[in-house]
Amino acid sequence: MTNKKWNPEKSYKCSLFLAGVLFFTFAGHWGHLEMRDSEAFLTPGIGEGVMPIYPLYLNIVRCIFGDWYLDAASFLQGIMAAVCLTVFVSALTTLFSIKKGEGYLLWIACLLPFSIELPNHLITNVIFAEGISYAFYYLYVLCLLYMIFRREKRWSYLSFFMALLMSLMRPQLLLLYILWAFLFICLCVVRKKKKIGAFAKSSVLGILGILSGVILTYSVRALYTATLDRVFIKAFSTVEKSTGDDAKKDADGATAVSVFDGSEKISLDSNTAQFGSAIIVRGFFEADAEDEKYYKTEEMKEIFRKTYQYCDEKGYSYRYARPGLYMWEDLTKSYIYDEVGRAIGDYCQETGDTTLYARQNKIKLQLGITEILVHPFRFLYHSFRLMIPGFISCVFFNIESIYLLCHIITLFLYVSAAGMAVFAIKNKKCDSNAGVFMLLVIMGCIVFVGITNLLFYGMQRYFLYQMGIFYCAYYLVFRNLCLYLSGTEKGKRLLERLKYSTRRKQV
């Protein structure tokens, strides 16, 4: 027997963790699942569009567990998710002084990003980077909250480090540097009395932070490919690599094109990088036949003509996008990338100029960038149309049978969230921290959806990071509003009316 008193705080954290372990172990599918994107992480040697942390994680697990490493990796992803959710929810319970019973509600909300494929499987069952990045995003947001509320430099540094860690999981998460810089600038302006000078200085530092973060991310990636990646390739060299006519896919479905010049087969690597391929796909989607005049050389004009012909034959153009709410589904045609490669290959065969193979990536980028510059307003309009389903994916679901209703619900959620956040910040009787948290989440949605659809083309899984956190913040500001109303005479009368009408319906 010990004299130590029972610690309810430890019991609370243990209960959250155990509930997480049970949920991520037994809900949905048992064991691991492989999707199309899994191949990019399982193939020895990381390609463009793949960041090093997830392949490193898989390779370490493989060294420990051998042939059973994928099931082990899936199980450990669930354990990591349980740990991250426990840390996040217990921290929110303390930061916002809520009851532990309310903490369990927040914990349920945090499960949403992992549960969108239930009853089939959880996201942690799948072998791709989101299997761990969704969980660690909660820790990144927690660091931002401490950065705002504690106002200590160490949290700014730790938030930056978490942005680095997340960007090494997914290239799309480089945008977390932007969110960090925005908060850094806001905090600097609030602290200083000279607003204009503080804004100018902090803006420069914020931009430098973004640039240094991006450089640091790709420097770490380059270091990994030059060292550990080679070690793992040698260690697992018995794994067969796809050769011959099979197309090798990257993490976002881009393919490698094979071009035949006579009897000689030349393999063209299509992976200029995720950003580069997105620029090509999004840019050439806006092309018109008369855009040929914007290319100076006959070589580029001929490649443009061929690419335009191939894309037009298959309907890969804005002209074939259907109007209405479902337009966004027709605004991204990833196979444009392949058609550009096909046009370059055909041009090389016709002219015999094989030197184009070495600079095909520059040619593709030139085509994409030129079309964006020629049609900037149409590009921005289509980017905005792509953002609409992205904003839905952040907080709700794209359900085809009630798709218009999904738009209405989403609009209500954002407007009401922003309204309650502003009310909480301005009203002295409310917890302003909850309002700040809610505005931070809304800003995160804007950054995720806006940047992703301007520079890439977003899929639903790119935006689910925000869903659980949105409802945590929404509950906190809604709770604020209810507490305020219950403490005022008008609020008490309103609550009495609601109770009275409820009793009448029951009778």
C-alpha positions as CSV (number, residue, x, y, z in Angstrom):
1,M,0.0,0.0,0.0
2,T,1.2,3.5,-0.8
3,N,0.3,6.8,0.7
4,K,0.0,8.6,-2.6
5,K,-3.3,10.2,-3.3
6,W,-5.3,9.3,-6.3
7,N,-4.5,11.8,-9.1
8,P,-7.6,12.5,-11.2
9,E,-5.5,14.4,-13.8
10,K,-3.4,11.4,-14.5
11,S,-6.5,9.2,-14.6
12,Y,-8.1,11.6,-17.1
13,K,-5.1,11.5,-19.4
14,C,-4.9,7.7,-19.1
15,S,-8.6,7.3,-20.0
16,L,-8.1,9.5,-23.1
17,F,-5.1,7.5,-24.2
18,L,-6.8,4.1,-23.5
19,A,-9.9,5.1,-25.4
20,G,-7.7,6.2,-28.3
21,V,-5.8,2.9,-28.3
22,L,-9.0,0.9,-28.3
23,F,-10.6,3.1,-31.0
24,F,-7.6,3.1,-33.4
25,T,-7.0,-0.6,-32.9
26,F,-10.5,-2.1,-33.2
27,A,-12.6,0.5,-35.2
28,G,-12.9,-0.2,-38.9
29,H,-10.4,-2.4,-40.7
30,W,-7.9,-4.7,-38.9
31,G,-4.3,-4.4,-40.1
32,H,-2.9,-2.2,-42.9
33,L,-4.3,-1.1,-46.2
34,E,-2.5,-0.1,-49.3
35,M,-3.8,2.6,-51.7
36,R,-2.5,3.9,-55.0
37,D,-0.3,6.4,-53.3
38,S,1.2,3.8,-51.0
39,E,3.6,2.6,-53.7
40,A,5.5,5.8,-53.6
41,F,6.4,5.2,-49.9
42,L,7.1,1.5,-50.3
43,T,9.4,1.7,-53.3
44,P,13.1,2.0,-52.2
45,G,14.4,5.5,-52.8
46,I,12.1,8.5,-52.5
47,G,10.9,10.3,-55.6
48,E,9.7,13.8,-56.3
49,G,6.6,14.7,-54.3
50,V,7.6,12.4,-51.4
51,M,9.1,13.8,-48.2
52,P,11.5,11.8,-46.1
53,I,9.9,11.3,-42.7
54,Y,7.2,8.8,-43.6
55,P,9.6,6.6,-45.7
56,L,12.1,6.8,-42.9
57,Y,9.4,5.7,-40.4
58,L,8.4,2.7,-42.6
59,N,12.1,1.7,-43.1
60,I,12.8,1.8,-39.4
61,V,9.7,-0.3,-38.7
62,R,10.8,-2.7,-41.4
63,C,14.2,-3.2,-39.9
64,I,12.5,-4.0,-36.5
65,F,9.5,-6.1,-37.6
66,G,10.6,-7.7,-40.9
67,D,7.9,-9.0,-43.1
68,W,5.2,-7.9,-40.7
69,Y,6.3,-4.3,-40.8
70,L,3.2,-2.9,-42.6
71,D,0.8,-4.2,-40.0
72,A,3.2,-3.0,-37.3
73,A,3.4,0.4,-39.0
74,S,-0.4,0.7,-39.1
75,F,-0.8,-0.3,-35.4
76,L,1.9,2.2,-34.4
77,Q,0.2,4.9,-36.4
78,G,-2.9,4.4,-34.2
79,I,-0.8,4.5,-31.1
80,M,0.8,7.8,-32.2
81,A,-2.6,9.2,-33.0
82,A,-3.9,8.2,-29.5
83,V,-0.9,10.0,-27.9
84,C,-1.3,13.2,-29.9
85,L,-5.0,13.4,-29.2
86,T,-4.4,12.8,-25.5
87,V,-1.8,15.6,-25.3
88,F,-4.0,18.0,-27.4
89,V,-7.3,17.4,-25.5
90,S,-5.7,17.5,-22.0
91,A,-3.9,20.7,-22.9
92,L,-7.2,22.3,-24.2
93,T,-8.9,21.2,-20.9
94,T,-6.3,23.2,-19.0
95,L,-6.0,26.2,-21.3
96,F,-9.7,26.9,-21.5
97,S,-10.6,25.7,-17.9
98,I,-13.3,23.3,-19.1
99,K,-14.6,20.2,-17.3
100,K,-13.2,16.8,-18.0
101,G,-16.5,15.6,-19.3
102,E,-16.4,18.4,-21.9
103,G,-12.8,17.2,-22.8
104,Y,-14.3,13.9,-23.9
105,L,-16.5,15.7,-26.3
106,L,-13.5,17.5,-27.8
107,W,-11.7,14.1,-28.0
108,I,-14.7,12.8,-30.1
109,A,-14.4,15.8,-32.4
110,C,-10.7,15.2,-32.8
111,L,-11.5,11.7,-34.2
112,L,-13.3,13.1,-37.2
113,P,-10.4,13.4,-39.7
114,F,-9.4,9.8,-39.0
115,S,-13.0,8.5,-39.3
116,I,-14.2,9.7,-42.7
117,E,-13.9,6.2,-44.3
118,L,-15.7,4.4,-41.5
119,P,-17.1,1.7,-41.3
120,N,-14.5,0.5,-43.8
121,H,-11.3,1.7,-42.3
122,L,-9.5,4.5,-40.4
123,I,-6.9,6.8,-41.9
124,T,-4.3,5.2,-39.6
125,N,-4.9,1.9,-41.3
126,V,-3.6,3.2,-44.6
127,I,0.0,3.3,-45.7
128,F,0.5,6.9,-46.7
129,A,1.8,10.1,-45.1
130,E,-1.6,11.2,-43.7
131,G,-1.4,8.1,-41.5
132,I,0.8,10.1,-39.2
133,S,0.5,13.8,-40.4
134,Y,-3.1,14.2,-39.2
135,A,-2.1,13.2,-35.7
136,F,1.0,15.4,-35.5
137,Y,-1.0,18.4,-36.8
138,Y,-2.7,18.6,-33.5
139,L,0.6,19.1,-31.8
140,Y,1.5,21.9,-34.3
141,V,-1.8,23.7,-33.5
142,L,-1.1,23.2,-29.8
143,C,2.3,24.9,-30.2
144,L,0.6,27.8,-32.0
145,L,-1.9,28.2,-29.1
146,Y,0.9,28.3,-26.5
147,M,2.7,30.8,-28.8
148,I,-0.3,33.0,-28.7
149,F,-1.3,32.7,-25.0
150,R,2.0,32.2,-23.3
151,R,3.9,34.8,-25.3
152,E,7.2,33.1,-24.8
153,K,9.9,32.9,-27.5
154,R,10.5,29.2,-27.0
155,W,7.0,28.5,-28.3
156,S,7.7,30.5,-31.5
157,Y,10.8,28.4,-32.0
158,L,8.9,25.1,-31.2
159,S,6.1,26.1,-33.6
160,F,8.6,26.7,-36.3
161,F,10.2,23.3,-35.6
162,M,6.8,21.6,-35.8
163,A,6.2,23.4,-39.2
164,L,9.5,21.9,-40.3
165,L,8.6,18.5,-39.1
166,M,5.2,18.6,-40.8
167,S,6.6,19.9,-44.1
168,L,9.0,16.9,-44.0
169,M,5.9,14.7,-44.0
170,R,4.0,16.2,-46.9
171,P,5.2,18.9,-49.4
172,Q,1.7,20.5,-49.2
173,L,2.4,21.3,-45.5
174,L,5.0,23.8,-46.4
175,L,2.1,26.2,-46.1
176,L,2.3,25.8,-42.3
177,Y,5.2,28.2,-42.5
178,I,2.8,30.8,-43.8
179,L,0.4,30.3,-40.9
180,W,3.3,30.5,-38.4
181,A,4.6,33.8,-40.1
182,F,1.1,35.3,-39.9
183,L,0.8,34.6,-36.2
184,F,4.4,35.8,-35.6
185,I,3.6,39.2,-37.4
186,C,0.3,39.6,-35.4
187,L,2.0,39.0,-32.1
188,C,4.8,41.4,-32.8
189,V,2.4,44.1,-33.8
190,V,0.3,43.6,-30.6
191,R,3.4,43.7,-28.4
192,K,4.8,46.9,-29.9
193,K,3.3,50.4,-29.5
194,K,4.7,51.6,-32.8
195,K,2.4,49.6,-35.0
196,I,3.8,50.6,-38.4
197,G,7.4,50.0,-37.6
198,A,6.6,46.8,-35.8
199,F,4.5,45.6,-38.7
200,A,7.3,46.3,-41.2
201,K,10.0,44.7,-39.2
202,S,7.9,41.6,-38.3
203,S,6.8,41.2,-41.9
204,V,10.4,41.1,-43.1
205,L,11.2,38.6,-40.3
206,G,8.1,36.5,-41.2
207,I,9.0,36.4,-44.9
208,L,12.6,35.4,-44.0
209,G,11.2,32.7,-41.7
210,I,9.1,31.3,-44.6
211,L,12.0,31.3,-47.0
212,S,14.4,29.8,-44.5
213,G,11.9,27.2,-43.6
214,V,11.4,26.1,-47.2
215,I,15.2,26.0,-47.8
216,L,15.7,24.1,-44.6
217,T,13.0,21.6,-45.5
218,Y,14.6,20.8,-48.9
219,S,18.1,20.8,-47.4
220,V,17.0,18.1,-44.9
221,R,15.4,16.2,-47.7
222,A,18.5,16.4,-49.9
223,L,20.6,15.2,-46.9
224,Y,18.3,12.3,-46.4
225,T,18.5,11.2,-50.0
226,A,22.3,11.4,-50.0
227,T,22.7,9.4,-46.8
228,L,20.0,7.3,-45.1
229,D,18.0,6.8,-48.3
230,R,20.9,5.1,-50.0
231,V,21.4,2.9,-46.9
232,F,17.8,1.7,-47.1
233,I,18.0,1.1,-50.8
234,K,21.0,-1.2,-50.3
235,A,19.4,-2.9,-47.3
236,F,16.2,-3.6,-49.2
237,S,17.7,-4.1,-52.7
238,T,15.9,-7.5,-53.1
239,V,12.6,-5.6,-53.5
240,E,11.7,-5.6,-57.2
241,K,11.5,-2.3,-58.9
242,S,8.9,-1.8,-61.6
243,T,10.7,-1.7,-65.0
244,G,9.9,-2.2,-68.6
245,D,6.6,-0.7,-69.8
246,D,5.1,-0.2,-66.3
247,A,4.6,3.5,-65.4
248,K,6.0,4.5,-62.1
249,K,3.7,6.7,-60.1
250,D,4.5,9.4,-57.6
251,A,2.7,10.3,-54.4
252,D,0.0,12.3,-56.3
253,G,-0.5,10.0,-59.3
254,A,1.9,11.6,-61.9
255,T,3.4,9.0,-64.2
256,A,6.7,8.5,-65.9
257,V,6.3,8.4,-69.7
258,S,8.3,6.2,-72.0
259,V,9.2,7.5,-75.4
260,F,10.5,5.4,-78.3
261,D,12.9,6.8,-80.7
262,G,13.2,4.1,-83.4
263,S,14.3,0.9,-81.8
264,E,15.8,2.6,-78.7
265,K,13.7,3.1,-75.6
266,I,14.2,6.2,-73.6
267,S,12.6,6.7,-70.2
268,L,11.4,10.2,-69.5
269,D,11.0,11.0,-65.8
270,S,7.8,13.1,-65.5
271,N,8.3,14.1,-61.9
272,T,9.7,17.6,-62.0
273,A,8.2,18.0,-58.5
274,Q,4.6,18.2,-57.2
275,F,4.6,22.0,-57.5
276,G,5.9,21.9,-61.1
277,S,3.4,19.3,-62.2
278,A,0.6,21.2,-60.7
279,I,1.6,24.4,-62.5
280,I,1.6,22.5,-65.8
281,V,-1.8,20.9,-65.2
282,R,-3.5,24.0,-63.8
283,G,-1.9,26.3,-66.4
284,F,-2.5,24.4,-69.6
285,F,-6.1,23.7,-68.6
286,E,-6.7,27.4,-69.4
287,A,-5.2,27.3,-72.9
288,D,-6.9,28.6,-76.1
289,A,-5.9,27.7,-79.6
290,E,-4.8,31.3,-80.4
291,D,-2.3,31.2,-77.5
292,E,0.3,29.9,-80.0
293,K,1.3,33.5,-80.7
294,Y,2.7,33.9,-77.2
295,Y,5.5,31.5,-77.8
296,K,8.6,32.9,-79.6
297,T,10.3,29.9,-81.1
298,E,8.9,27.5,-83.7
299,E,9.8,24.6,-81.5
300,M,7.6,25.9,-78.6
301,K,4.8,26.7,-81.0
302,E,4.7,23.2,-82.5
303,I,4.8,21.6,-79.0
304,F,2.0,23.9,-78.0
305,R,-0.1,22.9,-81.0
306,K,0.4,19.2,-80.4
307,T,-0.4,19.5,-76.7
308,Y,-3.4,21.6,-77.4
309,Q,-4.7,19.1,-80.0
310,Y,-4.2,16.1,-77.7
311,C,-5.8,17.8,-74.7
312,D,-8.7,19.1,-76.8
313,E,-9.4,15.6,-78.2
314,K,-9.8,14.2,-74.7
315,G,-11.7,17.2,-73.2
316,Y,-8.9,18.4,-70.9
317,S,-9.8,22.0,-71.1
318,Y,-11.9,24.6,-69.3
319,R,-14.3,24.6,-72.3
320,Y,-15.6,21.2,-71.3
321,A,-16.2,22.0,-67.6
322,R,-19.9,21.7,-66.8
323,P,-21.5,24.7,-65.1
324,G,-23.0,24.7,-61.7
325,L,-22.0,23.3,-58.3
326,Y,-20.1,20.4,-59.7
327,M,-17.8,22.5,-62.0
328,W,-14.9,21.9,-59.6
329,E,-14.8,18.2,-60.6
330,D,-13.9,19.2,-64.2
331,L,-11.3,21.8,-63.3
332,T,-8.3,19.5,-62.7
333,K,-7.2,17.1,-65.3
334,S,-3.9,15.5,-64.1
335,Y,-3.5,13.7,-67.4
336,I,-2.6,17.0,-69.1
337,Y,0.9,16.2,-67.8
338,D,1.1,13.0,-69.8
339,E,-0.3,14.7,-72.9
340,V,2.5,17.4,-72.7
341,G,5.1,14.6,-72.4
342,R,3.4,12.8,-75.4
343,A,3.6,16.0,-77.5
344,I,7.3,16.5,-76.7
345,G,8.0,12.8,-77.5
346,D,6.2,13.1,-80.9
347,Y,8.1,16.3,-81.7
348,C,11.4,14.6,-81.0
349,Q,10.5,11.6,-83.2
350,E,9.5,13.9,-86.1
351,T,12.6,16.2,-85.9
352,G,15.1,13.8,-84.6
353,D,16.1,16.3,-82.0
354,T,16.7,14.2,-78.9
355,T,18.2,17.2,-77.0
356,L,14.7,18.1,-75.9
357,Y,14.6,15.1,-73.6
358,A,17.1,16.8,-71.3
359,R,15.1,20.0,-71.1
360,Q,11.6,18.7,-71.2
361,N,10.8,19.8,-67.7
362,K,11.7,23.4,-68.5
363,I,9.5,23.2,-71.6
364,K,6.5,21.9,-69.6
365,L,6.9,24.6,-67.0
366,Q,7.1,27.2,-69.7
367,L,3.8,26.0,-71.1
368,G,2.1,26.1,-67.7
369,I,3.4,29.4,-66.6
370,T,2.8,31.1,-69.9
371,E,-0.9,30.0,-69.9
372,I,-1.4,31.3,-66.4
373,L,0.1,34.7,-67.3
374,V,-2.0,34.9,-70.4
375,H,-5.2,34.0,-68.6
376,P,-4.7,35.2,-65.0
377,F,-8.3,36.1,-64.2
378,R,-9.7,32.8,-65.6
379,F,-7.1,31.0,-63.6
380,L,-8.1,32.8,-60.4
381,Y,-11.8,32.2,-61.1
382,H,-11.2,28.5,-61.5
383,S,-9.0,28.5,-58.4
384,F,-11.9,30.1,-56.5
385,R,-14.3,27.5,-57.7
386,L,-11.9,24.8,-56.5
387,M,-11.7,26.5,-53.1
388,I,-15.5,26.0,-52.5
389,P,-15.4,22.2,-52.0
390,G,-12.1,22.7,-50.2
391,F,-13.8,24.9,-47.6
392,I,-16.6,22.3,-47.3
393,S,-14.0,19.5,-46.7
394,C,-12.4,21.5,-43.9
395,V,-15.6,21.4,-41.8
396,F,-18.2,19.1,-43.4
397,F,-18.7,16.5,-46.1
398,N,-19.3,16.6,-49.9
399,I,-22.4,14.5,-50.0
400,E,-23.7,14.2,-53.6
401,S,-27.4,13.7,-52.7
402,I,-27.6,16.9,-50.7
403,Y,-24.8,18.8,-52.2
404,L,-26.5,22.2,-52.2
405,L,-27.4,21.7,-48.5
406,C,-23.7,21.0,-47.8
407,H,-22.9,24.4,-49.1
408,I,-25.6,26.0,-47.0
409,I,-24.5,24.2,-43.8
410,T,-20.8,25.0,-44.5
411,L,-21.6,28.7,-44.9
412,F,-23.6,28.7,-41.7
413,L,-20.8,27.0,-39.8
414,Y,-18.2,29.6,-41.0
415,V,-20.4,32.7,-40.5
416,S,-21.6,31.6,-37.0
417,A,-18.1,30.6,-36.0
418,A,-16.6,33.9,-37.0
419,G,-19.5,35.8,-35.4
420,M,-19.2,33.9,-32.0
421,A,-15.4,34.4,-32.1
422,V,-15.7,38.2,-32.6
423,F,-18.4,38.3,-29.9
424,A,-16.1,36.4,-27.4
425,I,-13.2,38.7,-28.1
426,K,-15.1,42.0,-27.7
427,N,-17.2,41.0,-24.7
428,K,-15.4,41.3,-21.4
429,K,-17.6,38.7,-19.8
430,C,-16.5,36.0,-22.2
431,D,-13.3,34.1,-22.6
432,S,-11.5,35.9,-25.4
433,N,-9.0,33.1,-25.8
434,A,-11.7,30.9,-27.2
435,G,-12.5,33.5,-29.8
436,V,-8.8,33.8,-30.7
437,F,-8.6,30.1,-31.1
438,M,-11.7,30.1,-33.4
439,L,-10.2,32.8,-35.6
440,L,-6.9,30.9,-35.7
441,V,-8.7,27.8,-37.0
442,I,-10.7,29.9,-39.6
443,M,-7.4,31.4,-40.7
444,G,-5.9,27.9,-41.0
445,C,-8.8,26.9,-43.2
446,I,-8.2,29.9,-45.5
447,V,-4.5,29.2,-45.7
448,F,-5.0,25.5,-46.4
449,V,-7.7,25.9,-49.0
450,G,-6.4,29.1,-50.6
451,I,-2.7,28.2,-51.0
452,T,-3.4,24.6,-51.9
453,N,-5.8,25.5,-54.7
454,L,-3.7,28.4,-56.1
455,L,-0.4,26.4,-56.2
456,F,-1.7,22.8,-56.4
457,Y,-5.1,21.1,-56.9
458,G,-6.7,20.0,-53.7
459,M,-8.1,16.6,-52.8
460,Q,-10.4,16.1,-49.8
461,R,-7.7,14.5,-47.7
462,Y,-5.6,17.7,-48.0
463,F,-8.1,19.7,-46.0
464,L,-9.2,17.3,-43.3
465,Y,-6.5,18.5,-41.0
466,Q,-8.8,21.3,-39.9
467,M,-12.0,19.4,-39.3
468,G,-11.5,18.1,-35.7
469,I,-9.9,21.3,-34.5
470,F,-12.6,23.4,-36.1
471,Y,-15.3,21.7,-34.0
472,C,-13.2,21.9,-30.8
473,A,-12.9,25.7,-31.3
474,Y,-16.6,25.9,-32.3
475,Y,-17.7,24.1,-29.1
476,L,-15.6,26.5,-27.0
477,V,-17.0,29.7,-28.5
478,F,-20.6,28.3,-28.5
479,R,-20.0,27.4,-24.8
480,N,-18.9,31.0,-24.2
481,L,-22.1,32.3,-25.8
482,C,-24.3,29.9,-23.7
483,L,-22.6,30.9,-20.5
484,Y,-23.0,34.6,-21.3
485,L,-26.7,34.2,-22.1
486,S,-27.3,32.2,-18.9
487,G,-25.7,35.1,-16.9
488,T,-27.9,37.9,-18.2
489,E,-31.6,38.6,-17.7
490,K,-32.3,38.5,-21.4
491,G,-30.4,35.2,-21.7
492,K,-32.3,33.7,-18.7
493,R,-35.7,34.7,-20.3
494,L,-34.6,33.2,-23.6
495,L,-33.5,29.9,-21.9
496,E,-36.8,29.8,-20.0
497,R,-38.7,30.2,-23.3
498,L,-36.7,27.4,-24.9
499,K,-37.4,25.1,-21.9
500,Y,-41.1,26.0,-22.0
501,S,-41.4,25.3,-25.7
502,T,-39.5,22.0,-25.3
503,R,-41.9,20.9,-22.5
504,R,-44.9,21.7,-24.6
505,K,-43.6,19.6,-27.5
506,Q,-43.1,16.7,-25.1
507,V,-46.6,17.0,-23.8
